């Protein structure tokens, strides 16, 4: 093993650790904002309902 292999291994470990931390932060943020896979369909339904209301609220031209 040469010095480059050692540094490559260290860098790979650091990147893996950083990815895990980023994933944990993303999961926490999704829980805090209520935007997670468990709420995805609920939010999508609310969006569709609001979108439909917006379209039907335009005044009709005569």
N, C-alpha and C positions, 0 to 999 in steps of 0.2 A: 504494500500500500504506500503510495507516495502522498505528498502533501496536498496535491490537487484532489485526490480521492477523499481525503480527510475533510477538506473544506466543502466539497460537494455534499458529503453526508451531513455535515453541520448545517449547511444552507437548506438542504431538503427537510431536515427536522424543524428548523425555524419556520419555513414556509408552511409545513403541515400544522404546526402549532398556531400560526397566524390565521390559517384558514379555519381552524376549529373555533378560535376566538371570534372571528368575523361571523361564523354561522350562529354561534350562541347569541351574539349581539343582535343579529337579524331576527332570530326567533323571539327574543325578548321584545324587540321593537314591534314585531307583528302582533304579539299578545297585548302590548300596551295600547296599540292603536286599534285593535279589534280587526285587523286585516290578516287573517290567517286562513289556512285551507278550511278550517272548520266553519268560518264565517263567510267564505267566498260566495257560496250560492245565495245566501241571504242578502249580501250586499248587491249582488248582481240583480236580484229580483227588485230590490228597492230602486236601483238605478233605472231599470226598465220602466217601472211604474212612474217615476219622476219624468222620464223622457216622454212617455205617452201623454202625461198631463200637459207638458210643455207644448206638444204638437197640437193638442186639441184646444188650447186656450187662445189661439190666434183668432182675431176677429175675422168674420167672413166679409168678403168684398161683394158688393151688390152691383 
